[in-house]
Amino acid sequence: MNTGKTLFAQLMELVSRTSVARIVKRHGGNRRVCSFNCTEQFRVMAFAQLSWRESLRDIEAVLVVNAGKLSGMGLRHAGEGVQNSV
């Protein structure tokens, strides 16, 4: 059993959280957000890009299948809200 971080989590560590937060605040990105905030949206889109996803339906299907692993990706909505959030 793997006890370390996933490759995706290691890649996301390279992206400075403070830089992302500063950019989101500067542009008002979290205004009128219903489910995913900008940081979560960035992580989902990065995951989709790195795993060669081709459509929103494809992204949603992968997130639903891997619902138990979403917290390891840094997403708060691990499981229940995934189908309505994507």
C-alpha positions in Angstrom: 0.0 0.0 0.0 1.3 3.5 -0.9 1.8 5.6 2.1 3.3 8.6 0.3 1.7 11.5 -1.6 0.3 11.0 -5.0 2.2 12.4 -8.0 -0.5 15.0 -8.6 -0.3 16.2 -4.9 3.5 16.5 -5.4 3.0 18.6 -8.5 0.5 20.8 -6.8 3.0 21.6 -4.1 5.1 23.3 -6.7 2.2 25.9 -7.2 2.4 28.4 -4.5 -0.9 28.6 -2.6 -0.3 32.2 -1.6 0.3 33.2 -5.2 -2.9 31.5 -6.3 -4.8 33.2 -3.4 -3.4 36.6 -4.3 -4.4 36.2 -8.0 -7.9 35.1 -7.0 -8.3 38.0 -4.6 -7.0 40.5 -7.2 -9.5 39.4 -9.8 -12.4 38.6 -7.5 -12.5 35.0 -8.6 -14.5 33.6 -5.6 -17.3 36.1 -6.0 -20.7 34.4 -6.6 -19.2 30.9 -6.2 -21.7 28.1 -5.6 -19.7 25.0 -5.0 -16.0 25.0 -6.2 -13.9 27.9 -5.3 -11.1 29.0 -7.7 -8.4 27.0 -6.1 -10.4 23.8 -6.3 -11.4 24.6 -9.9 -7.7 25.1 -10.8 -6.8 21.8 -9.2 -9.6 20.0 -11.2 -8.6 21.6 -14.4 -4.9 20.8 -13.8 -5.9 17.2 -13.1 -7.9 17.1 -16.3 -5.1 18.5 -18.3 -2.5 16.1 -16.9 -4.7 13.1 -17.3 -5.7 13.9 -20.9 -9.5 14.4 -20.2 -11.4 15.5 -23.3 -14.8 16.7 -22.0 -16.6 17.8 -18.9 -18.5 14.5 -18.8 -15.1 12.7 -18.9 -13.8 14.9 -16.0 -16.9 14.3 -14.0 -16.8 10.5 -14.5 -13.2 10.3 -13.3 -13.9 12.5 -10.3 -16.9 10.3 -9.3 -14.9 7.1 -9.7 -12.0 8.5 -7.6 -14.2 10.2 -5.0 -12.3 8.6 -2.1 -9.0 10.1 -3.4 -10.1 13.6 -3.9 -9.0 14.8 -0.4 -5.5 13.7 -1.4 -5.7 16.0 -4.4 -6.5 18.9 -2.1 -10.3 19.1 -2.9 -12.7 19.6 0.0 -15.6 18.0 -1.8 -14.5 14.5 -1.5 -17.4 12.4 -2.7 -20.9 13.7 -2.2 -20.9 17.1 -4.0 -18.8 16.0 -7.0 -21.5 15.3 -9.4 -23.3 18.6 -8.7 -20.0 20.6 -8.5 -18.5 19.8 -11.9 
